[in-house]
Amino acid sequence: MKDREKAAIKALVAKSGCIHSPALIEELIATALRAGRDDASVADLKLFARSFEEMRRAAKVFRPYSERRKVSVFGSARTPSDAPEFRMAEEMGRRLVEKDFMVITGGGDGIMGAAQKGAGRENSFGLNIRLPFEQGANETIEGDKKLINFNYFFTRKVNFVKETDAFVLFPGGFGTQDEGFECLTLMQTGKAVITPIVLLDTPDGRYWETWEFFVKNDLLRLKLISTTDFHLFKIFHDCDAAIEHILQFYRVFHSYRWVREKMVMRLNKRLTQNAVNVLNERFQSILVTGKISQTKALPEERGDREIAGLPRLVLTPKKRDFGMLRLLIDAVNDSETRSSTSVGRVQK
């Protein structure tokens, strides 16, 4: 792009009053202009424009609630209201709100409607997908400002992943399986932040055990996945145990980000030096170089002002076994700590 055009874009952004990240706004405009010059088809241009608008609109809806942790609940839209899974999903939604979580569902009926009913309208988000059948919004979220209608599955999935601090999956059909495998794939490959994936069923249900048998007997046996991938999910048959698992994940661990090759893990509580030594002994094999060190915020984290005071663990891990990084987070949460710091959710 010529200097004259760059200057025109910069002037347009300045005149529009976009004071937040103006360089990124300029980049978005420049990309749109390049798409026009690429002689993209009308269908492609519509896809680009509509998907970007869906992402923009969803981000605006979620922004006022960025400090609240959220749990996405997946499951069949066809589960009847008298089914035990429906009653359990309703209970799960209610219990999550009692622990100060908000609940995100696909906005439909069945398991989604049950979880939303339990959570209540005030503490719910509905990420509805426009379909020719089956997927109207449930009565709890219908008409609420936190109901977001999507035309594309991929923009809807992006919002589930980027806004969620834990996933709970009840028995479901192709859609539930798709969402579950999508979450596992993104975490397995490091394309999504590691968060709890809870597979929940009634006390006498065998849905997830049957699924796990297939995963072990076929995928693992054929060496299509690794044994450590099984650390990325856990099966439960009780709401309290499932919620305790999610709460435990955030007991000491707060969040993490990457600074080039370094993983910077933010902590709610500072670890004792002995605890750091134990982590180094146990997880030395996953490091490319150096040790796990406890530090303050790195200079590259200057933009994360709201969590600047949290202690950090900094390490350079091998980026090929994220199941072991999940084990590291579990070990951090079980570690001996020195003091407590109360901080809300951080944007991913």
KATA-V735154 format. One record per helix or strand. SS is the DSSP state (H for helix, E for strand). FROM is the first residue (numbers start at 1). LEN is the number of residues. If there is no record, write none. Layout:
# KATA-V735154
ss-><SS	SS>
from-><FROM	FROM>
len-><LEN	LEN>
This chain:
# KATA-V735154
ss-><H	H	H	E	H	E	H	H	E	E	H	E	H	E	H	H	E	H	E	E	E	H	E	H	H	E	H	E>
from-><3	22	42	70	84	102	111	121	124	147	153	166	174	196	207	227	234	239	253	262	269	273	287	299	305	312	322	337>
len-><14	16	22	5	15	4	9	3	6	4	11	4	15	5	14	6	3	11	7	6	3	14	9	3	3	6	12	4>
